Amino acid sequence: MRPLLTFTCLLMCVSLLTGASTQRPKLMSMSYTPSGIASEAARARGISEARITADLEHLVPYTQGIRTYSLDFGLDRVPAIAAKLGLKVSLGIWLGKDLAKNDADIEAALPIIAANRAAIDRIYVGNEAVVRGDLTAAQVAAYVAKVRSKLGATHPPLGTAEPWHIWLAHPDLAPAVDFIGAHIFSYWDGVPVEAGADNLDVRFDAIHKAYPAKPIIIAETGWPVSGVKNQAAMPSREAQAKFLRAFLRDAARRGYIYNIVEAYDQPWKVRVDGGSMWGMLNDNGTPRFDFFAP
């Protein structure tokens, strides 16, 4: 007697018979810092091309693109590797207090952008440089203008990324960018996860009201699986799944362009409360949950 078909097999058979696609849906974008980095010292030693390639190959089933933050530690090779795999890259140029280093990184980015133009969908000139106090909004705007002038007439959209409240507090920054990269974290707002997606909508709408003509990218959002309780926001795997699934439903309904923090956990960030355990995939690369489940 033949064994009964499993429920999974039945679903596959139905899909084949009806012509329905069994392709897994993908996230738009995930923040990428290489996996397997246990300490800042390990990161400083550099990331091998083999590690980056293995990471990105592993991410292909889960995301359409990635966001990077700097060109240091071997990450300058990410766009070329991603291009071969069909992944889009939102390229990050790091800005900090060292003005000479900022200029050097901009110069280093130019040939990378030219060589991988088809794979780079946007460029972030700086990440939270204003909220950290490293640079003023006027300085960041000047760096965006500098990159724009060096790239010439045709280039990917240029912007920078800051928490939502920084954009509202610094209206002088918005005219400099092609898009607003907004970090919106209901966890850091201290909101319970059940209200997390609604809170994000409110923050997004406030930025849109202030700058109705500017495209807004949700450059970072997510929820940690461990760390400290932040007012009514509790970190956990269950909360991460609940927030992400609610957010993705909202994103589809409202037409958000977004990037999720983040692909892999980053244990080297242990000095930041909740900073090391935001990964959609755990240490061995397994997704913590089905991103698109009800």
Secondary structure, DSSP 8 states (H G I E B T S, - for coil): ------HHHHHHHHHHHHT-------BS-EE---S---SHHHHHT---HHHHHHHHHHHTTTBSEEE---SGGGGGGHHHHHHHHT-EEEEEE---S-HHHHHHHHHHHHHHHHHTTTTEEEEEEEESTTTTTSS-HHHHHHHHHHHHHHH-S----EEEEEEHHHHHH-TTTGGG-SEEEEE--TTTTT--GGGHHHHHHHHHHHHHHH-TTS-EEEEEE---SSS--BTTB---HHHHHHHHHHHHHHHHHHT-EEEES-SB--GGGTTSTTTT---SB-TTS-BSS-TT--
